[in-house]
């Protein structure tokens, strides 16, 4: 019964999405200057002028500057919200620490959709329908992966309606944004099996070691009840975990403990 209901809902969603795509394509066709084909007449053949449509926007320097400002401000404001210090300090898991990256990516996707909607209002419903199907009907991993999938999908939609300037510029901007966000790896290190007397010295030793290897310490917690010390770190992209294990092995036996790593 559940499977039948799911198939029914999926069929309705696909039908609505198809109607929105047809409506969006019709409106985009008019905005692009393509002539309507009278009913019953021969199908219009495309020519060289159709191939170059959409590329002339790259000659508009002010248009490119406007998109750069729009994407830049969207990412900046999204980061202000995503990296709020009070929320950041309460993060306890790796997923919570990685969550701001998703917010920033979604902020850029929202700005891109707004640019598309300015040209063709119907496309907003199309993108919304695609996003819903991707999020709830497609296994694309976590929320961060969903943001990249939606970005790639909207880029494809822009190509389909010949908004090539937006598609190319968003691809380049998104590539740089993903590279920057993913270059900041968040990790958690727990040193267990300590004694109450060695906890302060172990914390000092690991803190110095992590800073020396290029890590930035976001949070530190000493738990006397559990006889452990934990660190939340921001690790550089090029950090080799085996190399870091070598630094741990170089510590004195009484300060080494049992290390549990969790790095995104």
N, C-alpha and C positions, 0 to 999 in steps of 0.2 A: 504493500500500500504506500509506504514511504517512498520507494523508488519510483512508483508511478506518478506520485505527486511531484517529485523532484523533476522528472522528465517533462511533466506538464508545465511546471513553472519555467523550466528552461526553454521549452518551445514558445511560450508566450513572450518571454524576454527576447528570444532571437527574432520573433516576428516584429515586435515593437522596434527593435534595433534596426532591422531591415527597412521598415517604413521610414524611420528617421534618416537612414543613410540615403534612401531614394529622395526624400524631401530635401536633404542637405545638398545632394548632388545636383538636383534641379536648380536650387537657388544659387549654388556656386557656379553653375553653368552660365546663368544669366549675368552674374557679377564678373565673370571672366570674359564676357563679350562673345560667347559662342552662340551662333544663331539657332533658334528653335527649328526642329525638323517637323514639318507638317505631317499630320497623321496620314498614312497611306503613301507617302512619298518615299523615295529612295533614301537609304541611310547616307548621311553626309560623310564624305571622306575627309580625313584629317590631312593637313598639309604642313609644310615647314613652319608656318607661322604658329601652329599649335604647339610644336615642339619647344619653341623658344619662349612661349608664354610663361610668366612667373619668374624668369631669370632677370628681367629688366630691373627688378627692385634692387639688385646688387649695385646698380649705378647711383642709387639714392643714398648719399653719405649720411644725411640727416636721419633717414629711416634706420640705418644701421646703428647710429649713435643712440637713437631713441630706444631701440631694443636692448642695447647694452646697459643703458640706465635702468630700464624696467627690470631686467633680469638681476642686475646688481643690487638694486634697492630691495627687490623681493627676497633675495638670498640674505641680505644684511638684516632686514627686519625679521625674517624667519629665524635667523640665528639668534637675534636678541631674545626672542620668545623661547626658542629651544634650549638655549644655554643659560636660562635663568638660574642664578646662583643658589637660591633656596631649594629649587627642585633638584639641581645637580648634586647638592650635598646630601640629599635624602636617598639618592640612588644606591641600591644594594646589590643588584645583579648586573652581569655584563649586558644583558638586553636593555636594561634601564639606562646604562651608561652610553649605549650605542643609539638609543632612541632619538637624540637630537639630530643625528644625520638624516633620519627619515623625515623629520619635520622640515629641515632645510631643503631636501629634495622635493618634497610636496609643495613647498612655497614656490619653487621655480616652476614646477609643473602647472600650478595655478596661474602664474603669470603668463605662461605660454598659452594656456587655454583661453585666457582673457584676450590675448592678441588674436587668436583664431576667431573668437566670438565677435570681435569688432568688425571683422570682415564678413562673417556669416553667422548670424545669431543661432540658426538651427543647429550648427555644428556643436554648440554647447551641449545640447541634449544627446547628440551622437556620442560625444566623448564621455559624457556621464554614463550612458548605457554601456559603452565599452569598458569603462572602469569598473562598473558593477559586476559585469560578467567575469572580468579578469580576477577581481578580488574574491568573489564568492564561488566561482565555477572552475577556476583554474588553479592548480597547485604550483605556485611560483615561489614558494619558500616564505621567508619572513616578510615583515612590513617593509624593510629596507629594499629587499629584492622586488617587491611589488611596485615601489616607487620607480625603479629603473625600468620595469616592464611597461608601466603606464607612460613614462617619458618616451620610450621607444615607439609605443603605439601611437601617441599623439604626433610624433615626428612623421610616422607613416601616413597618418591622416592628412597632415599638412602637405606632404608630397602628393597625395591623391587629389587634393583640391588646388594644386599648383601654388601653394603658399611656400615656395621654395626658399625664400629669404628667411622666413621664420624657421623652417625645418633645418637648414644648414647652420644658422646662427645658434639655435637651441642645441643642436648636436655638439657643436664646438664648445659652447658654454657648459653644457651638461658633462662633457668629457672631462673638462678641467675641474669642474666641481666634484665629480666622483673621484678623480685622482687625488684631490686635496683631502676630501673627507676620509677616503680609505687609507690614506697615508698615515693617519693617526689611529694606531691600534690601541684599544683599551684592554687592560688585563688585570687579573687579580692573582696575588701570590699569598699563599697561606703557609706559614712555618709552624708545624705542629710538633707535639712530643717534647715540649720544653719543660723546664722546671721554673718555679716561681722566681728563683734568684737570677736566672739567666735571661729572663724575658727582656729587661731593659737593654742588656748588652747585645742580645740577638737583634733587637729592633734597630739599634745604632749601626751594627755591622751590616745588616741587609739594606738599610737606608743609604749608607755610604756606597755600597756596592751597586745599587740600582742607579744612583745619580752618576756614578762613574761610568756606567755603561750607556748613558744617554737617555735614561728613562726619567720622566717627570712624575713625581708622586702626587696623586690627586687626593688620596685619603690613607690614613693609617689607623689601625685599631689594635690595642693590646688587650687580650682576654686572659685574665689570671685564672678565671674559673675553668676555661678550656685549655689552659697552658699553651696558648698559641699567639702568634702575631700575624696580622694580615695587612697587605698593602694593596691599594688600587692605583694602578700606574697607567700612564700614557707612554707607550713604547714607540720608538722610531720605526719606520717601515722596514728599514734594512736590518733590524735586529735579528740576529741568528740565535735561535733558542738553545742550540747545542753550545754555542759560545757562552751564553748566559749560564748554562749548567756548569760549564767549566769554572766560571767565577764562583759559583756556589760551592763547588768541590774544593776550591782553594781556601775556603774559610776553615777555621779550627773546628775540630769535631764537636766540641761542646757548644758551639754556636750555630751549627749547621741545621740540626733538626730534620724533620721530614717535610719536604717541600711539595706543595700541591699547586700546579700552575693552571691558570685558565686565561688564555689570551684569545681575543677575537681575531 
